[in-house]
Structure formats: C-alpha cells, structure tokens
C-alpha cells in the first residue's frame, strides 16, 4: 500500500505540474518545471557564451519533458511493484520479477505494451489501461507544447529584427526618425510594433520556457532590443521637448504592451535588479538638432520609472546580455563574456 500511495503521489505531482505548464495560461509554470528550467538556465548563464546559450533553451525544454516522463515511469513502476502478482509472463503465467514490472510500466506508457508481460486480475488490468491513457496524454501535451514554442521563438527574432531596423541604439532610433520638426516617420512603426509586443507577451505567459530561448545576435535578441526600444520611448516621452513629441496614441499603447511583457518575467522567476540603470544621455539628440528638456528635468522623470527600468535591466541580464550592449553600435558578432563588450 505504501508503494501504491507513493506512486500515485508522484503521478499526481507530475500531471498537475504538466497541466499548469502546458494548459494553464496567464500563470507561472508548474513548480517542478519552473524551478528545474530556472535552475538549468542559471547554470547556463555562468558560461556567458552566446553560442552556448543559444543551445541551452532547446536542451532545457527537452530536459523538462524528459523529467516528466521519467517521473511518470517511476510512479507507475512503484504502483506495479506493490504486488508480486500484478504482472505475469504472457507465455508461462509466472509472476514477473521486479525489473520486469518496471519494464512493463515503461512499455505500457510509451509503446502500448511489448506483449511479453500482461497484467493479472481486473484491478491491474484497469490500472494498465489508465497508465496507457496517461502516457498518451503526456505525449500529446508534449507535442502541443513544444511545437508552438518553436513558432514563438521565430516571433521573438522577428520582433527584435523589426526594432533593430529602426536603430541599433535607443538614441539612434530617435535620430534616424527626426525630420527637423518631429517624429512623424516613427509613428507608424510604433503602432505596428504594438500588436507584436502584445502577442509575444501572451506567448511568454503561455510558454514560460520561451524566456530561455536565446539568440546569439543582438539585433535578433528580443530582450536587449525590447529594452532598447523602451529606453527610446522614455527619451521620446520625457527627454524630447514637449512641442516636438508625437501624439500619445502613437507610443502609449506600445508602452503598455511592453509593461504587459515585463509582467511575464515572474513566470520565469526573473526578479528586478537592485538598482535601475543610469538615465540615458540626451547629448547625442542635441548634437543632431533635436530639442530636448534640461538634464535635471529628464533625470527627475526617469527616476519615477525605477521599477520598470529595474525589470528591463533584469530582462537583459537574464538573457545573457549586459545593459552596456544596448549602447553599442556594431554588427560584428562576438562570443565574449557579457558585460565586457559582448555584442552582435
């Protein structure tokens, strides 16, 4: 009875964790999966190598699935080990040994049974059917979970590339769209980016493991490019002289979409940095001829965005980049330690 109780406890834990991770949207991953994936990603970040991190995401996702199946196998093995007469040889009718019952549990879960052993008695026959359905259910959840994650990864890269096309640095986004009077060329791009950011936020809520899919190139990495975009919006909203700012409807919905995305960080156990980054400099905007407010007024406004910018800093750092990378202007790809000029 102890083995049966322990086995079903393991099965219940795995199924609840799998359902929370794959089906329950707008919540964190299951406790088992969430802690496992976060722990593996934390270990991967110690390498601070873009090429290594690029492979870590798929490996972490597959590892989580492997742990689900291993736990299922363990749980059902314990159930069938509870009774020496639960499984018998299909040819001789003799009770199966311990390892044979473990083999029977695995073959029933993953291959519809090998035929060498069969359950004996109505109770064990019914439990074998439940194990079979359990295995098929988990395989279905696995397939329906990982395939959309692959598509969402492509969406992350597409969003990052769209932002990078506006400018490599936050101030470059504004300088490239300044027409001498305002930022009219930038407005349609900001409007078009809003649904892309909102969609990515929903995908991260549905698939928290998506946080661990890394791009080795900064201009296709969603984390640093989204932080760069938000810094550009901060400079646009609070740094540019009021009479030259675009209409609020052009960028406020995008700001709200980024806020929604930042809310998904907690699903990957990402916590805000202790201190926000320093306020960006407005000097390059002034050198381009863009009218700005004075530094004191701008820094006072930016100081009110402390929590938001701490989250953005955590987003960038947790993706294997450094905040300084946002202000690097180069398209060359390197594989250097983050925080020491690692760029794309």
Order of alpha helices (4+ residues) and beta strands (2+ residues): alpha-alpha-alpha-beta-alpha-beta-alpha-alpha-alpha-alpha-alpha-alpha-alpha-alpha
